[in-house]
Amino acid sequence: MGKYGFLATTSLMFNVISFTSLLRSIYKTKATASFNWLYLLGNIIAQILLIIYGILNNAPEIYVPTILLIFGLLYIVYIKFTYHYDDEKNL
């Protein structure tokens, strides 16, 4: 961990906590219309790049919380495919 690695860990953990509340809402309502496919794809690519960066720099404080975020994004994609596959306006 770098000198200020705790800042990255704290930031990402707040991100995970806030994202968890969003996932809970999606779990209850199955509403994903506000997430368009470009947003989801861009965010998944960004998280993959951050995971690669964390692994290459041996920084678990970066890649561990990011892995949690990517699982949440994949859950949103799953819900979108399962419940809103005919929602063509968000393609």
Protein Blocks (a to p, Z undefined) as FASTA:
>chain_A
ZZklmmmmmmmmmmmmmmmmmmmmmmmnopaklpcfklmmmmmmmmmmmmmmmmmnopak
lmmmmmmmmmmmmmmmmmmmmmmmmlmklZZ
